[in-house]
Amino acid sequence: MSGSKPITASKKELLDLEKGFWTGDSAYFAANADAECLVAFPEMAQAMANADLAKTASKPHRWRDLDIDVKGMVEPGSDIVMLTYEAHATRENGEAYNALVSTGYVHRVNGWKMMFHAQTPLETSSKG
């Protein structure tokens, strides 16, 4: 028995991690993001160090009523997983927010760590 067992990602585990990034504070980000993370938002795209990324989550409970509708999950390697979903949430100020989100995770010795995150806002429909 010399080979190590391949890592398989649990969809529930990844979704729980993902929800934490929407609602968690800077300590959560520091604990669950990789040493460096590539982020892409309409107003910002760059590689960020763990500590700098954690600072972006200084306010807890930034989002509420989060709904995640998974569109796809792929495991291109035994230690890498990509997740794509539609997110529907309410900002702290009550404004509705909808986005197409992709997050990449890499498996480290201490668990799954976010190493890529992108959000593309979707038009909020005004159907009534």
Backbone as CSV, one residue per row, in Angstrom:
resi,resn,N_x,N_y,N_z,CA_x,CA_y,CA_z,C_x,C_y,C_z
1,MET,0.836,-1.196,0.000,0.000,0.000,0.000,0.877,1.254,0.000
2,SER,1.399,1.584,-1.150,2.299,2.731,-1.204,1.616,3.990,-1.730
3,GLY,0.628,3.839,-2.594,-0.024,5.011,-3.191,-0.977,5.691,-2.224
4,SER,-1.071,7.002,-2.342,-2.020,7.705,-1.494,-3.390,7.691,-2.159
5,LYS,-4.408,7.680,-1.344,-5.775,7.618,-1.829,-6.129,8.935,-2.524
6,PRO,-6.768,8.886,-3.706,-7.139,10.139,-4.350,-8.173,10.901,-3.514
7,ILE,-8.060,12.195,-3.557,-8.976,13.055,-2.809,-10.219,13.258,-3.659
8,THR,-11.372,13.074,-3.070,-12.587,13.385,-3.812,-13.324,14.468,-3.055
9,ALA,-13.727,15.464,-3.789,-14.397,16.607,-3.188,-15.842,16.264,-2.882
10,SER,-16.285,16.674,-1.732,-17.685,16.543,-1.367,-18.377,17.843,-1.749
11,LYS,-19.441,17.730,-2.551,-20.176,18.919,-2.981,-20.694,19.685,-1.772
12,LYS,-21.202,18.955,-0.771,-21.727,19.610,0.427,-20.629,20.363,1.169
13,GLU,-19.457,19.725,1.295,-18.339,20.372,1.987,-17.946,21.672,1.275
14,LEU,-17.871,21.611,-0.059,-17.493,22.803,-0.819,-18.566,23.887,-0.732
15,LEU,-19.828,23.496,-0.769,-20.900,24.490,-0.660,-20.909,25.130,0.722
16,ASP,-20.616,24.340,1.751,-20.526,24.909,3.102,-19.380,25.924,3.174
17,LEU,-18.245,25.580,2.572,-17.120,26.514,2.524,-17.523,27.781,1.781
18,GLU,-18.172,27.585,0.644,-18.575,28.705,-0.206,-19.527,29.649,0.539
19,LYS,-20.504,29.090,1.240,-21.448,29.914,2.013,-20.704,30.724,3.067
20,GLY,-19.669,30.118,3.641,-18.877,30.819,4.640,-18.175,32.044,4.081
21,PHE,-17.767,31.974,2.807,-17.116,33.140,2.199,-18.117,34.280,1.995
22,TRP,-19.385,33.967,1.852,-20.401,35.012,1.704,-20.749,35.638,3.047
23,THR,-20.705,34.846,4.107,-21.198,35.339,5.395,-20.117,35.488,6.457
24,GLY,-18.946,34.920,6.220,-17.905,34.903,7.241,-17.139,36.209,7.359
25,ASP,-16.331,36.260,8.392,-15.520,37.457,8.644,-14.090,37.229,8.162
26,SER,-13.203,38.165,8.484,-11.825,38.081,8.006,-11.111,36.831,8.523
27,ALA,-11.431,36.387,9.731,-10.802,35.177,10.272,-11.192,33.951,9.437
28,TYR,-12.441,33.916,8.978,-12.900,32.808,8.128,-12.121,32.804,6.813
29,PHE,-11.986,33.994,6.209,-11.241,34.108,4.953,-9.795,33.649,5.149
30,ALA,-9.158,34.119,6.216,-7.759,33.769,6.481,-7.596,32.256,6.645
31,ALA,-8.572,31.616,7.268,-8.490,30.177,7.534,-8.804,29.328,6.302
32,ASN,-9.593,29.857,5.362,-10.094,29.020,4.271,-9.653,29.431,2.871
33,ALA,-8.895,30.509,2.756,-8.332,30.884,1.451,-6.891,30.388,1.401
34,ASP,-6.419,30.117,0.189,-5.049,29.656,0.016,-4.088,30.821,0.271
35,ALA,-2.797,30.540,0.266,-1.793,31.581,0.514,-1.958,32.741,-0.467
36,GLU,-2.342,32.410,-1.702,-2.610,33.427,-2.708,-3.860,33.019,-3.463
37,CYS,-4.700,33.983,-3.772,-5.966,33.703,-4.440,-6.141,34.675,-5.596
38,LEU,-6.547,34.158,-6.746,-6.827,34.998,-7.904,-8.302,35.373,-7.855
39,VAL,-8.597,36.664,-7.855,-9.987,37.116,-7.797,-10.303,37.952,-9.034
40,ALA,-11.547,37.832,-9.503,-11.978,38.586,-10.683,-13.410,39.066,-10.479
41,PHE,-13.539,40.360,-10.278,-14.829,41.033,-10.170,-14.850,42.096,-11.264
42,PRO,-16.017,42.628,-11.636,-16.035,43.660,-12.672,-15.122,44.844,-12.349
43,GLU,-14.997,45.202,-11.084,-14.195,46.372,-10.718,-12.782,46.028,-10.263
44,MET,-12.443,44.741,-10.221,-11.135,44.356,-9.715,-10.776,42.943,-10.170
45,ALA,-9.561,42.786,-10.689,-9.054,41.460,-11.034,-7.572,41.432,-10.697
46,GLN,-7.205,40.561,-9.757,-5.805,40.493,-9.340,-5.554,39.288,-8.448
47,ALA,-4.283,38.960,-8.293,-3.892,37.941,-7.328,-3.761,38.654,-5.981
48,MET,-4.324,38.049,-4.944,-4.283,38.659,-3.619,-3.691,37.694,-2.609
49,ALA,-2.832,38.215,-1.746,-2.289,37.416,-0.652,-3.411,37.137,0.347
50,ASN,-3.285,36.061,1.067,-4.299,35.644,2.035,-4.698,36.793,2.966
51,ALA,-3.730,37.476,3.554,-4.036,38.540,4.527,-4.789,39.696,3.875
52,ASP,-4.429,40.045,2.634,-5.116,41.138,1.936,-6.540,40.750,1.583
53,LEU,-6.730,39.512,1.164,-8.072,39.035,0.852,-8.931,39.031,2.113
54,ALA,-8.355,38.580,3.222,-9.094,38.527,4.484,-9.584,39.917,4.900
55,LYS,-8.784,40.949,4.628,-9.177,42.313,4.989,-10.439,42.775,4.266
56,THR,-10.750,42.167,3.111,-11.938,42.575,2.361,-13.218,42.110,3.050
57,ALA,-13.104,41.235,4.024,-14.271,40.686,4.718,-14.314,41.169,6.156
58,SER,-14.073,42.448,6.335,-13.998,42.979,7.695,-15.353,43.066,8.385
59,LYS,-16.434,43.094,7.609,-17.759,43.188,8.222,-18.452,41.828,8.182
60,PRO,-18.777,41.274,9.335,-19.530,40.005,9.304,-20.967,40.272,8.853
61,HIS,-21.621,39.241,8.382,-23.030,39.318,7.953,-23.232,40.344,6.847
62,ARG,-22.290,40.361,5.886,-22.400,41.278,4.757,-23.547,40.877,3.840
63,TRP,-23.918,39.607,3.858,-24.947,39.071,2.972,-25.958,38.269,3.773
64,ARG,-27.181,38.228,3.278,-28.209,37.374,3.904,-29.087,36.785,2.796
65,ASP,-29.930,35.860,3.175,-30.840,35.187,2.240,-30.091,34.618,1.040
66,LEU,-28.937,34.028,1.292,-28.112,33.474,0.214,-28.731,32.199,-0.334
67,ASP,-28.847,32.169,-1.667,-29.325,30.968,-2.351,-28.296,30.618,-3.412
68,ILE,-27.807,29.392,-3.386,-26.802,28.933,-4.344,-27.416,27.860,-5.226
69,ASP,-27.380,28.100,-6.544,-27.910,27.160,-7.529,-26.719,26.661,-8.345
70,VAL,-26.219,25.467,-7.992,-25.014,24.924,-8.622,-25.280,24.619,-10.097
71,LYS,-24.376,25.094,-10.946,-24.472,24.864,-12.387,-23.476,23.812,-12.849
72,GLY,-22.399,23.640,-12.103,-21.425,22.636,-12.487,-20.284,22.529,-11.495
73,MET,-19.681,21.338,-11.466,-18.531,21.098,-10.608,-17.633,20.116,-11.344
74,VAL,-16.367,20.475,-11.497,-15.416,19.574,-12.146,-14.191,19.409,-11.258
75,GLU,-13.582,18.233,-11.385,-12.365,17.924,-10.641,-11.274,17.592,-11.654
76,PRO,-10.578,18.618,-12.191,-9.574,18.348,-13.220,-8.344,17.604,-12.704
77,GLY,-8.151,17.589,-11.410,-7.048,16.846,-10.800,-7.503,16.359,-9.451
78,SER,-6.727,15.481,-8.834,-7.163,14.917,-7.559,-7.155,15.940,-6.433
79,ASP,-6.498,17.077,-6.662,-6.428,18.065,-5.584,-6.960,19.435,-6.004
80,ILE,-7.692,19.493,-7.123,-8.257,20.756,-7.608,-9.720,20.547,-7.971
81,VAL,-10.567,21.482,-7.549,-11.990,21.428,-7.871,-12.445,22.809,-8.298
82,MET,-13.269,22.869,-9.333,-13.877,24.121,-9.778,-15.387,23.988,-9.625
83,LEU,-15.991,25.041,-9.101,-17.420,25.070,-8.822,-18.000,26.316,-9.482
84,THR,-19.107,26.167,-10.216,-19.782,27.312,-10.823,-21.242,27.284,-10.399
85,TYR,-21.754,28.450,-10.017,-23.136,28.528,-9.557,-23.707,29.928,-9.734
86,GLU,-25.039,29.985,-9.660,-25.710,31.280,-9.600,-25.953,31.576,-8.132
87,ALA,-25.618,32.780,-7.735,-25.856,33.206,-6.350,-26.922,34.280,-6.354
88,HIS,-27.843,34.156,-5.425,-28.878,35.169,-5.211,-28.810,35.505,-3.733
89,ALA,-28.567,36.762,-3.433,-28.397,37.164,-2.035,-28.895,38.593,-1.853
90,THR,-28.975,38.993,-0.601,-29.369,40.357,-0.254,-28.197,40.995,0.471
91,ARG,-27.822,42.182,-0.004,-26.736,42.912,0.650,-27.193,43.405,2.015
92,GLU,-26.229,43.802,2.809,-26.493,44.343,4.140,-27.507,45.495,4.074
93,ASN,-27.454,46.300,2.989,-28.351,47.457,2.864,-29.723,47.101,2.280
94,GLY,-29.974,45.792,2.035,-31.272,45.354,1.546,-31.357,45.216,0.037
95,GLU,-30.313,45.590,-0.672,-30.296,45.507,-2.133,-30.109,44.066,-2.591
96,ALA,-30.909,43.651,-3.581,-30.785,42.301,-4.138,-29.535,42.221,-5.004
97,TYR,-28.882,41.060,-4.990,-27.684,40.850,-5.790,-27.750,39.458,-6.386
98,ASN,-27.521,39.368,-7.690,-27.484,38.093,-8.400,-26.205,38.043,-9.210
99,ALA,-25.530,36.898,-9.175,-24.271,36.795,-9.904,-24.016,35.362,-10.338
100,LEU,-23.259,35.241,-11.417,-22.719,33.961,-11.828,-21.340,33.891,-11.179
101,VAL,-21.099,32.846,-10.403,-19.894,32.766,-9.581,-19.121,31.493,-9.917
102,SER,-17.812,31.615,-9.972,-16.940,30.449,-10.124,-15.870,30.523,-9.043
103,THR,-15.634,29.390,-8.395,-14.615,29.316,-7.356,-13.781,28.073,-7.587
104,GLY,-12.478,28.232,-7.428,-11.565,27.107,-7.535,-10.968,26.804,-6.173
105,TYR,-10.888,25.534,-5.861,-10.303,25.098,-4.591,-9.133,24.171,-4.869
106,VAL,-8.124,24.259,-4.022,-6.990,23.344,-4.068,-6.931,22.644,-2.707
107,HIS,-6.623,21.359,-2.716,-6.575,20.615,-1.458,-5.167,20.682,-0.878
108,ARG,-5.066,21.221,0.310,-3.797,21.313,1.046,-3.832,20.318,2.204
109,VAL,-2.748,20.211,2.956,-2.709,19.262,4.074,-3.793,19.557,5.109
110,ASN,-4.211,20.819,5.199,-5.239,21.173,6.187,-6.599,21.441,5.545
111,GLY,-6.870,20.824,4.407,-8.202,20.891,3.805,-8.267,21.712,2.523
112,TRP,-9.491,21.903,2.039,-9.728,22.659,0.807,-9.535,24.149,1.051
113,LYS,-8.820,24.808,0.138,-8.551,26.246,0.243,-8.959,26.925,-1.064
114,MET,-9.637,28.064,-0.954,-10.037,28.819,-2.141,-8.802,29.443,-2.779
115,MET,-8.611,29.171,-4.079,-7.455,29.750,-4.780,-7.875,30.585,-5.984
116,PHE,-9.180,30.567,-6.312,-9.699,31.355,-7.424,-11.152,31.687,-7.124
117,HIS,-11.551,32.926,-7.419,-12.948,33.311,-7.205,-13.299,34.425,-8.183
118,ALA,-14.378,34.229,-8.932,-14.826,35.238,-9.896,-16.335,35.415,-9.783
119,GLN,-16.774,36.652,-9.911,-18.210,36.955,-9.908,-18.549,37.848,-11.085
120,THR,-19.600,37.474,-11.792,-20.146,38.301,-12.864,-21.578,38.624,-12.478
121,PRO,-21.857,39.881,-12.114,-23.229,40.235,-11.732,-24.207,39.958,-12.871
122,LEU,-25.374,39.461,-12.501,-26.453,39.221,-13.452,-27.477,40.337,-13.290
123,GLU,-28.144,40.663,-14.364,-29.205,41.668,-14.275,-30.270,41.166,-13.318
124,THR,-30.699,42.020,-12.430,-31.783,41.673,-11.508,-33.082,41.845,-12.256
125,SER,-33.827,40.763,-12.380,-35.085,40.876,-13.126,-36.111,41.593,-12.270
126,SER,-36.930,42.367,-12.921,-37.960,43.113,-12.188,-39.323,42.512,-12.476
127,LYS,-39.336,41.175,-12.571,-40.626,40.496,-12.782,-41.453,40.621,-11.525
128,GLY,-42.714,40.878,-11.669,-43.518,41.024,-10.484,-44.812,40.473,-10.644
